[in-house]
Amino acid sequence: MATTTSPPASRTAPAAPPALSGRDRLVLFVLCAAQFMVALDFSVLNVALPVLGADLRFDPSGLQWAVTAFALPSGGFLLLFGRIGDLFGRKKLFLTGLALFGAASLLAALAWSPGAFLAGRALQGLGAAAIVPTGMALLTTVFPEGPLRARALGISGTLLSLGFTVGMVLGGVMTDTLGWRSTMALLVVFTVVVLPLAPGLLPESRTPERPRLDVPGAMTVTGGLLFLIYALTTAAERGFGGTDVLVALVLGVLLLVAFGLVESWHPAPLVSLPMLRRRTVALGNLGGLVTFAMMSTIVFVLTLYLQGTLGLSAFASGIVFGVQGACSALAGVLTPKVIDRLGAHRTLVLSLAGQGLLTAALLGIGRESGAVLVTVALSLGSMLHLGAIVSYGVTVTSGVRNEEQGLATGLVTTTQQVGLTVGIPLLGVLATTDPELFAGVRSVIALDAVIVLGAALLIALGLRKRA
């Protein structure tokens, strides 16, 4: 009688990663569409500011508040809203943020005066501060740690990156064809599509216990972030010499130091200091801070270079950034597979190293030619930037209990917001203040590359010690 034997274990095919179900895809659509909408809001208005200012009769010195009024609450309240979502329900706060964001966008679109517009922008910022951390926390609790979460974060990171890029291109097109109000009306349309779907699809999640909210910690960290973001966004327009900028910077630092002291003795801290001492959390957020700050700076100075030095039109510059966006979308598909193969830590280090090297390659630009080099290096660098975004999110949230995911994702999104805020004031000002624009751009590129490569080395050594 013939006998059969089982194949050796070593030849058994590896199990395929679990696929997203139809409901998973709808949940992911709702969460990612909301994140895309907020990312779009960061950049869609930038090109429209001169037209908006003339239409609403903004004082020239006050036009920067069109950006600052959104940045202050959207960055200042992230940690607080992330923790409130943990304690009282992430779904409730997410839906509240969506509704507020939509109503605020309608107010901004219909604004009849500078005050009405700025009120709309401030309320948009509050809505964004509720949407971003709770949306990320819902994503990391709905999709379990492993390939599914990496894939979900890859899609989310892609849409986040695309939101900024699409906003830059779309803002100019819509302002020229439909007027600046259409940029705010577009956000209303997004809300009308997403908000009705969310209640039936998203599960409620929060901590099983409901400890007392850390009010002193909430006040000090929110105040510190508000002062810090005000100082940096104002410095981007007027430099660091203003008294208000210096006072806000000092107050922001002092309040954040006070926050650290409060968290060391409070029985139910807003931010767990043991969590901050974890290498994956500290170094992961460092990677996120650097990749966001340095890439936003490079995009800013390359826009100056393409139009100010090479003389390209806004449309031609938009094509360059459009190629960059397409490459970022491709990276969103590939990054989860790379993380699955190499791990989030190695992917983060390699992505930062690659971003730094491709930034250094931009030193090859010239005064009369360089558009091709910018397109290639920026597009490839953006792919690695997207890899760093996804892998730092996976690194920070891995191993964190579900009841603390709002806190962890609040840290992730606060890092993202601060990174987007600090890069241009700290480095971009070197390009705008240098007597020769081209020399200033090259100085920023060189410093940017050194910072990214230094961060990659530091994270590699830190995570190696952890291993």
Buried (B, 14 or more C-beta within 10 A) or exposed (E): EEEEEEEEEEEEEEEEBEEBEEEBEBBBBBBBBBBBBBBBBBBBBBBBBEBBBEBBEBEEEEBBBBBBBBBBBBBBBBBBBBBBBBBEBBBBBBBBBBBBBBBBBBBBBBBEEBEBBBBBBBBBBBBBBBBBBBBBBBBBBBBEBEBBBBBBBBBBBBBBBBBBBBBBBBBBBBBBEEBBBBBBBBBBEBBEEBBEBBEEBBEEBBBEEEEEBBEBBBBBBBBBBBBBBBBBBBBBBEEBEBEEBEEBBEBBBBBBEBBBEBBEEBEBBBBBEEBBEBBBBBBBBBBBBBBBBBBBBBBBBBBBBBBBBBEBEBEEBBBBBBBBBBBBBBBBEBBBBBBBEBBBBBBBBBBBBBBBBBBBBBEEBEEEEBBEBBBBBBBBBBBBBBBBBBBBBBBBBBEBEBBBBBBBBBBBBBBBBBBBBBBBBBBBBBBBEBEEBBEBBBBBBBBBBBBBBEBBBBBBEBBEEEE
